[in-house]
Amino acid sequence: MTDDDDSNRCCWLLLLFLRLLLQFLLLLLLLLTQLLCSSCSSIIISLEDGRNVRLATAMSKSWNSFRLRP
């Protein structure tokens, strides 16, 4: 086995580790978002124009504005 094979194996293992770490962090973010949205559905915020909006509704509307359109 050559040094190139060892370095390629190390590179692939590092990429695999980083990919698994990223997937774990995304899953953790998803779970935290679900917990936040379930707990903030009862929180009501007041907007500048005097309207009262639930925090979960405001978060979902802001998320929709960032969504990519085809």
Buried (B, 14 or more C-beta within 10 A) or exposed (E): EEEEEEEEEEEEEEEEEEEEEEEEEEEEEEEEEEEEEEEBEEEEEEEEEEEEBBBBEBBEEEEEEEEEEE
